[in-house]
Amino acid sequence: MTSPSGPSDRDRVLDATDIVALIGESVQLRPKGREHAGLCPFHNDRTPSLAVVSHKGSGFYKCFACGAAGNAIDFMINYHRMDFPDALRHLAQRAGIELTSSPRPSGGSAERADSPSSLRRANEAAQRFFRRSLEGDAGSTARGIIAGRGISPEMAERFGLGVAPAGGDALVQYVDRLARHSSAGSGHDGTRLSSRRDGARGGEEHPADEAIVRGAFEAAGLVRPRGGHLADGFRNRITFPICDELGRVIAFGARKIDPDDEPKYLNSPESAVFHKSRALYALHLAKRAIVDSRTAIVVEGYTDVIACHAAGLTNVVATLGTSLTRDHARILQRLCDTVVLLFDGDEAGQRAADRALEVFFSATIDVRICTLPDALDPDDLLRQPGGAERFRAAVDGAVDALAHLVARFSAALAERQGVTPRQRAIEAMLQRLAAMGLGELAPLRRRLVLEAIARAAGLPLAEIERAVPSVRARRAEAGERRDDGQGAEPRIDGAGAVDSADGEDTASRATQRPAAPAPRAIVQAESTLVGLLLAWPECARVQVASTEGDSLPVTELFGPDAMQDADVAAVWSAIHARLDEGGALPVAEAIALCPDANAKRTVTDLVALGQTRCPSAADAAARVAEAARDLDRIRARASAPVHLPATTPEQLAARLQSIRQAGPRPGLIRRTARSGA
């Protein structure tokens, strides 16, 4: 790529690239002397550790925490997971530079069908097909539905809406045409979908080209085997392309056209380029506005995002049919100072807001909760007269996350009658705060949280502080560090180990001692209960009389962080919120909710156990109640005090007086004796 009379393509591209502007598209940067600083995107950064230097040559970046460093091309390779040729081409196009030669990947071997570049090209080709289908005869019904939702042709084009025809093999035929044209190195519509060997003679195709083309569409879930042949993955649905931060199509969401079809929405399967827990819909369109306004608004649906952007609110993104994750929090934390979480005003929306708070609780970002008036969603509100003004007023009046959390806690506490139920509610809240990362908060922030809880409970701060679990509760994302989570795909070595970029030193991890294993009886009881609930999820709200004397639903008796065995706990914390809502929880969905491969495997083992323990739906409720009582009794025996701690008579008398004043609170007495207070 070096010209005899001038600099190489690489040098020209680097000289023409403003590295501050480039990295500033993905990280919120602030001037710091002659440099710029921001949160490092290569590890879980909480204080700005990334320095971007532009006054020395073509510029470079350096993280003083995790050591990540390089130039503009390195940033594209490491952050956006591009290979060198793609990174060079992208930056050249961005700078308006024509390359003097065509960069090729090293190695000279054909690409795999499931490689990131093959998957992206297949998704881009499918996007062109879906768009053309929407504009043709097959798209008439879809065009009517889109117009009926108030989406203008301009917004449909901006968001790339398309349609998957109803026939079932229209995309398959399109893929076949692309595969037949792959010998020329590009599809009949100019789409490059496969590569020749380096140095191959003109007209000599790689024999695997056609298989790579078809395999890429299959790996992306765009076509699927059915009855011995390939069929379209999406049929008779409006398609919403899902893009990465650079605007490259990595997956699709598809909404049903026929009211009788189920489910309402389908998503592409996860792949090397698409992970639901890390993707945010329309981030590529909203990113600039998020950085400029320093605020991101998170809504729940595709059409909500489109309606907001059409109304001029372009700093809006959405999750993809899943709860917010720590990966989402890390991405947004790098881009802005404030996140407004907008959820429906019904009970399901409030539960979703509660789960989102758990993700953002320990993030160094201002989080606010917004509920729209009249329980409307953004799409419906913005289509009403004056809707945009009412929407903005609701966002401006969004409640601070801590205030929202305390308000929900106060409401729950007010519903509890009697000392024991109130005690359980307070302990459950403190356990939840511990699981959310209370122990990791800065001392001042931690004190503010506990003061708010103490005021709501009507107790002295010192009592609340003493009641906080002394051992940090297991996080819902127990397997997250093994599964990376910094907004980029984990790197997997030949042995299958994940090389996470969360900035935690490998040697320091090796010195961390694993948590002590739970007693065998508790592990067996926990496994039986969770297995039964996975097999019969409709029984999750069965009322159970606990050893404390009160009767509670199973999901309240055992909160999201109640399980002690690490494997069972990872599954339970992931599915608890869904079980608490009641209704069905298909096994496939339970697997999708789990944070890592080990937890997903545990789900299948527990389901088999649950079906063995109770093969009949008629007995399910009774078996679940029995299993819950057994676990509660085993825990009560395990936590029973053996002896009173050694203390002076004066200290013992003062402590007994304190216990008498607290009233009949057997759970607190057991914990007090156990802690040696």
Backbone hydrogen bonds, N-H to C=O, Kabsch-Sander energy under -0.5 kcal/mol:
donor,donor_aa,acceptor,acceptor_aa,energy
3,S,1,M,-0.5
6,G,3,S,-1.2
9,D,1,M,-1.6
12,R,8,S,-2.3
13,V,9,D,-2.6
14,L,10,R,-2.4
15,D,11,D,-2.4
16,A,12,R,-1.6
17,T,13,V,-0.7
17,T,14,L,-0.7
18,D,16,A,-0.5
19,I,17,T,-1.0
22,L,18,D,-2.4
23,I,19,I,-2.6
24,G,20,V,-2.1
25,E,21,A,-0.6
25,E,22,L,-1.2
26,S,23,I,-1.8
27,V,23,I,-1.9
28,Q,334,R,-4.0
29,L,27,V,-0.7
30,R,37,A,-2.4
32,K,35,E,-3.1
35,E,32,K,-1.8
36,H,52,V,-1.6
37,A,30,R,-2.6
38,G,50,L,-1.7
43,H,40,C,-0.7
44,N,502,D,-1.1
45,D,40,C,-0.7
45,D,43,H,-2.3
49,S,38,G,-0.5
50,L,38,G,-2.4
51,A,62,K,-3.0
52,V,36,H,-2.9
53,V,51,A,-0.5
53,V,60,F,-3.0
57,G,55,H,-0.6
59,G,56,K,-1.7
60,F,53,V,-2.2
61,Y,70,G,-2.5
62,K,51,A,-2.3
63,C,68,A,-2.7
64,F,49,S,-2.3
64,F,62,K,-0.6
67,G,63,C,-1.1
70,G,61,Y,-1.8
75,F,71,N,-2.1
76,M,72,A,-1.9
77,I,73,I,-2.3
78,N,74,D,-2.9
79,Y,75,F,-2.8
80,H,75,F,-0.8
80,H,76,M,-0.9
82,M,76,M,-1.0
87,A,83,D,-2.5
88,L,84,F,-2.8
89,R,85,P,-2.5
90,H,86,D,-2.7
91,L,87,A,-2.3
92,A,88,L,-2.2
93,Q,89,R,-2.6
94,R,90,H,-2.3
95,A,91,L,-1.8
96,G,92,A,-0.7
96,G,93,Q,-0.6
97,I,92,A,-3.0
99,L,97,I,-0.6
108,G,105,P,-0.6
115,S,112,R,-1.4
119,L,115,S,-2.6
120,R,116,P,-2.4
121,R,117,S,-2.1
122,A,118,S,-2.3
123,N,119,L,-2.4
124,E,120,R,-2.6
125,A,121,R,-2.4
126,A,122,A,-2.5
127,Q,123,N,-2.2
128,R,124,E,-1.9
129,F,125,A,-1.9
130,F,126,A,-2.9
131,R,127,Q,-2.3
132,R,128,R,-2.2
133,S,129,F,-2.2
134,L,130,F,-1.9
135,E,131,R,-1.6
136,G,132,R,-1.1
139,G,136,G,-1.4
140,S,137,D,-1.4
143,R,139,G,-2.8
144,G,140,S,-1.7
145,I,141,T,-2.0
146,I,142,A,-2.7
147,A,143,R,-2.5
148,G,144,G,-2.2
149,R,145,I,-1.2
150,G,147,A,-1.9
151,I,146,I,-1.9
152,S,150,G,-0.7
156,A,152,S,-2.5
157,E,153,P,-2.1
158,R,154,E,-2.3
159,F,155,M,-2.4
160,G,157,E,-0.6
161,L,156,A,-2.3
162,G,239,T,-1.9
163,V,130,F,-1.5
164,A,237,R,-3.1
173,Q,169,D,-2.2
174,Y,170,A,-1.7
175,V,171,L,-2.7
176,D,172,V,-2.4
177,R,173,Q,-1.9
178,L,174,Y,-2.1
179,A,175,V,-2.7
180,R,176,D,-2.2
181,H,177,R,-1.5
182,S,179,A,-1.1
183,S,180,R,-0.5
184,A,181,H,-1.6
185,G,182,S,-1.9
186,S,181,H,-0.7
187,G,191,T,-4.0
190,G,187,G,-2.1
192,R,190,G,-0.6
193,L,191,T,-0.7
200,A,197,R,-2.0
204,E,201,R,-2.2
205,E,203,G,-0.8
209,D,206,H,-2.1
212,I,208,A,-2.4
213,V,209,D,-2.3
214,R,210,E,-2.3
215,G,211,A,-2.7
216,A,212,I,-2.4
217,F,213,V,-1.6
218,E,214,R,-2.0
219,A,215,G,-2.9
220,A,216,A,-1.6
221,G,218,E,-1.5
222,L,217,F,-2.1
223,V,217,F,-1.1
224,R,231,A,-3.0
226,R,229,H,-3.8
229,H,226,R,-1.1
231,A,224,R,-2.5
232,D,168,G,-3.0
233,G,222,L,-3.4
234,F,222,L,-0.5
236,N,164,A,-0.9
236,N,165,P,-1.3
237,R,164,A,-1.2
238,I,255,R,-2.5
239,T,162,G,-2.0
240,F,253,G,-3.4
242,I,251,A,-2.9
243,C,241,P,-0.5
244,D,248,R,-2.2
247,G,244,D,-2.0
250,I,242,I,-3.0
251,A,242,I,-1.4
253,G,240,F,-2.4
254,A,266,L,-2.6
255,R,238,I,-2.7
256,K,264,K,-2.5
257,I,236,N,-1.4
258,D,236,N,-0.6
261,D,258,D,-1.8
266,L,254,A,-2.1
268,S,252,F,-1.9
271,S,274,F,-2.2
278,R,275,H,-2.0
279,A,275,H,-1.4
281,Y,318,A,-2.8
283,L,280,L,-1.6
285,L,282,A,-0.6
286,A,282,A,-2.0
287,K,283,L,-2.1
290,I,286,A,-2.5
291,V,287,K,-2.5
292,D,288,R,-2.5
293,S,289,A,-2.6
294,R,290,I,-1.6
295,T,290,I,-0.7
296,A,338,T,-2.3
297,I,315,N,-2.4
298,V,296,A,-0.5
298,V,340,V,-2.8
299,V,297,I,-0.5
299,V,317,V,-2.6
305,V,301,G,-1.7
306,I,302,Y,-2.2
307,A,303,T,-2.5
308,C,304,D,-2.1
309,H,305,V,-2.5
310,A,306,I,-2.4
311,A,307,A,-1.3
312,G,309,H,-1.6
313,L,308,C,-2.7
314,T,312,G,-1.2
317,V,297,I,-2.4
318,A,281,Y,-1.1
319,T,299,V,-1.1
321,G,319,T,-0.8
329,A,325,T,-2.0
330,R,326,R,-2.3
331,I,327,D,-2.2
332,L,328,H,-2.4
333,Q,329,A,-2.5
334,R,330,R,-1.4
335,L,331,I,-0.8
335,L,332,L,-0.6
336,C,332,L,-2.0
337,D,294,R,-1.7
338,T,294,R,-1.8
339,V,366,D,-2.7
340,V,296,A,-3.1
341,L,339,V,-0.6
341,L,368,R,-3.0
342,L,298,V,-2.8
342,L,340,V,-0.6
343,F,341,L,-0.6
343,F,370,C,-1.5
350,Q,346,D,-2.1
351,R,347,E,-2.3
352,A,348,A,-2.1
353,A,349,G,-2.1
354,D,350,Q,-2.2
355,R,351,R,-2.4
356,A,352,A,-2.2
357,L,353,A,-2.1
358,E,354,D,-1.4
359,V,355,R,-1.0
359,V,356,A,-0.5
360,F,356,A,-1.9
361,F,357,L,-1.5
363,A,360,F,-1.1
365,I,363,A,-2.2
366,D,337,D,-2.7
367,V,365,I,-0.6
368,R,339,V,-2.5
369,I,399,V,-3.4
370,C,341,L,-2.7
372,L,343,F,-0.6
375,A,372,L,-1.0
376,L,373,P,-1.7
381,L,377,D,-2.5
382,L,378,P,-2.7
383,R,379,D,-0.9
384,Q,381,L,-1.5
387,G,384,Q,-2.3
390,R,386,G,-2.0
391,F,387,G,-2.7
392,R,388,A,-2.4
393,A,389,E,-2.2
394,A,390,R,-2.1
395,V,391,F,-2.3
396,D,392,R,-2.7
397,G,393,A,-1.5
398,A,395,V,-1.6
399,V,369,I,-2.7
401,A,367,V,-2.6
404,H,400,D,-2.4
405,L,401,A,-2.5
406,V,402,L,-2.6
407,A,403,A,-2.3
408,R,404,H,-2.3
409,F,405,L,-2.1
410,S,406,V,-3.0
411,A,407,A,-2.2
412,A,408,R,-2.1
413,L,409,F,-2.5
414,A,410,S,-2.2
415,E,411,A,-1.0
416,R,412,A,-0.6
416,R,413,L,-1.0
422,R,418,G,-1.5
423,Q,419,V,-2.7
424,R,420,T,-2.7
425,A,421,P,-2.1
426,I,422,R,-2.4
427,E,423,Q,-2.7
428,A,424,R,-2.5
429,M,425,A,-2.1
430,L,426,I,-2.3
431,Q,427,E,-2.6
432,R,428,A,-2.3
433,L,429,M,-2.5
434,A,430,L,-2.1
435,A,431,Q,-2.2
436,M,432,R,-1.9
437,G,433,L,-0.5
437,G,434,A,-1.1
438,L,433,L,-2.0
440,E,437,G,-1.3
441,L,437,G,-0.5
441,L,438,L,-1.4
446,R,442,A,-2.8
447,R,443,P,-2.2
448,L,444,L,-2.1
449,V,445,R,-2.0
450,L,446,R,-2.4
451,E,447,R,-2.6
452,A,448,L,-1.8
453,I,449,V,-1.9
454,A,450,L,-2.6
455,R,451,E,-2.3
456,A,452,A,-1.9
457,A,453,I,-2.3
458,G,454,A,-1.3
459,L,454,A,-2.0
464,I,460,P,-1.7
465,E,461,L,-2.7
466,R,462,A,-2.0
467,A,463,E,-1.5
468,V,464,I,-0.9
468,V,465,E,-0.6
472,R,470,S,-0.5
478,A,475,R,-0.8
480,E,477,E,-2.0
482,R,479,G,-0.5
483,D,479,G,-1.2
484,D,481,R,-0.8
485,G,488,A,-0.6
491,R,499,D,-0.9
492,I,490,P,-0.5
493,D,497,A,-2.3
496,G,493,D,-2.1
499,D,491,R,-3.7
499,D,497,A,-0.5
500,S,498,V,-1.1
505,D,503,G,-0.5
509,R,505,D,-1.9
510,A,506,T,-2.0
511,T,507,A,-1.1
512,Q,508,S,-0.6
512,Q,509,R,-1.2
523,V,519,P,-2.3
524,Q,520,R,-2.6
525,A,521,A,-2.2
526,E,522,I,-3.0
527,S,523,V,-2.6
528,T,524,Q,-2.2
529,L,525,A,-2.2
530,V,526,E,-2.6
531,G,527,S,-2.5
532,L,528,T,-2.4
533,L,529,L,-2.1
534,L,530,V,-2.1
535,A,531,G,-2.1
536,W,532,L,-2.8
539,C,536,W,-2.0
540,A,537,P,-1.7
542,V,539,C,-1.8
544,V,552,L,-2.8
546,S,544,V,-0.6
546,S,550,D,-2.8
549,G,546,S,-1.7
552,L,544,V,-2.4
552,L,550,D,-0.5
554,V,542,V,-1.3
555,T,540,A,-1.3
556,E,553,P,-1.1
557,L,553,P,-2.5
558,F,554,V,-2.2
559,G,557,L,-0.5
562,A,559,G,-1.8
569,A,565,D,-3.0
570,A,566,A,-2.0
571,V,567,D,-1.3
572,W,568,V,-3.1
573,S,569,A,-2.8
574,A,570,A,-0.9
575,I,571,V,-2.0
576,H,572,W,-1.8
579,L,575,I,-2.4
580,D,576,H,-2.7
581,E,577,A,-1.1
582,G,578,R,-0.6
582,G,579,L,-1.2
590,A,586,P,-2.3
591,I,587,V,-2.5
592,A,588,A,-1.9
593,L,589,E,-1.7
594,C,590,A,-0.7
594,C,591,I,-1.0
600,K,596,D,-2.1
601,R,597,A,-2.1
602,T,598,N,-2.0
603,V,599,A,-1.8
604,T,600,K,-1.2
605,D,601,R,-1.7
606,L,602,T,-2.7
607,V,603,V,-2.7
608,A,604,T,-1.9
609,L,605,D,-2.0
610,G,606,L,-2.9
611,Q,607,V,-2.5
612,T,608,A,-1.7
613,R,609,L,-2.6
614,C,610,G,-1.8
619,D,616,S,-0.8
620,A,617,A,-0.8
621,A,617,A,-0.5
623,R,619,D,-2.4
624,V,620,A,-2.7
625,A,621,A,-2.3
626,E,622,A,-2.4
627,A,623,R,-2.5
628,A,624,V,-2.4
629,R,625,A,-2.3
630,D,626,E,-2.4
631,L,627,A,-2.2
632,D,628,A,-2.3
633,R,629,R,-2.6
634,I,630,D,-2.6
635,R,631,L,-2.2
636,A,632,D,-2.0
637,R,633,R,-2.4
638,A,634,I,-2.3
639,S,635,R,-2.0
640,A,636,A,-0.5
640,A,637,R,-0.9
652,L,648,T,-2.6
653,A,649,P,-2.6
654,A,650,E,-2.2
655,R,651,Q,-2.3
656,L,652,L,-2.5
657,Q,653,A,-2.1
658,S,654,A,-1.9
659,I,655,R,-2.1
660,R,656,L,-2.5
661,Q,657,Q,-2.1
662,A,658,S,-1.2
663,G,659,I,-0.8
663,G,660,R,-0.9
665,R,663,G,-1.3
668,L,665,R,-0.6
669,I,665,R,-1.9
670,R,666,P,-2.4
671,R,667,G,-1.9
672,T,668,L,-2.6
673,A,669,I,-2.4
674,R,670,R,-2.1
675,S,671,R,-2.3
676,G,672,T,-1.0
677,A,672,T,-1.5
